[in-house]
Amino acid sequence: LVRLRARLARSQNALGQGLLTLLSSDKLDDDAWDEIEDTLITADIGVTSASQIVENLRTKVKVLGGRTPDEVRGLLREELLAQIGTDTDRTVRTGPHGDRPGVVMVVGVNGTGKTTTTGKLARVLVGDGRSVVLGAADTFRAAAADQLETWGSRVGAPVVRKDEGADPASVAFDAVSRGIEEGADTVIVDTAGRLHTKTGLMDELGKVKRVVEKKSQVDEVLLVLDATTGQNGLRQARVFAEVVNITGIVLTKLDGTAKGGIIVQVQRELGVPVKLVGLGEGPDDLAPFDPEGFVDAVLG
Ligand code: GDP
């Protein structure tokens, strides 16, 4: 965790230092406040949250009078945590339910990190002593199933796959059946992320979900979102949220951006908590999202 925090800190720090410098300046006039708001927006926090944060900070700073950098840091920390939410339930539910495995569906646009997240999540669960089956329901690219198989053998989880072009729902069905046969705790289904048409996507993900529910229950539908894609990623996330009931967000590639503010915006827009964050390409680079650790990394 310390290593992950350090990695996050490296990419986020610039933002925090910039903000603190601005906030600690002697002349906090309208221009300075505008600049602070712009800095927050540049970090993808979103216009609504940025203006709320600035408004609250202005009020508090006025009341407080002469500010020490520590006080400023404390106020900003409070505001950021209020936007992110500290008492939100961010548990990832993974079953099992009696003799049936819990099912986690991993959805999102191609390239966001779905397969990698599926592999890393399996690694975490197997590391906790749980048995996991993986379903390669992204049948549009043979490479996706190959990639998942590599993860499966790396982390010690069997992978159910079919030929390229097979029905994704039938792969999901077989993966859950295999999970039941093996007495697995969790089945993680990696789905296809083609944003061809909204109805196509809706039909596909809806069918996967219905088929899974014939055999067991879907505990989580995790939407994978690439933190480096900013507003574009958010637009795509909205489409997914319209077609399937998302239960949590995995924000990937947070190691490669200082724009972690997207956490605030995506939660506000979709009304779904960020549950996990991806901090690299390696098997151990997935962490539960910890708001306090995140804000401390941002503020440096
Ligand atoms: P998918 O098409 O959504 O299944 O995406 P992949 O899992 O194939 O990931 C796309 C690329 O992003 C791969 O090169 C991954 O190694 C990389 N990737 C995934 N998650 C992360 C992350 O948290 N940090 C970084 N730096 N790279 C990541």
Residues whose N, C-alpha, C, O or C-beta is under 5 A from the ligand:
A	BS01	GDP	V109 N110 G111 T112 G113 K114 T115 T116 T117 T252 K253 L254 G256 G278 L279 G280 E281 D285
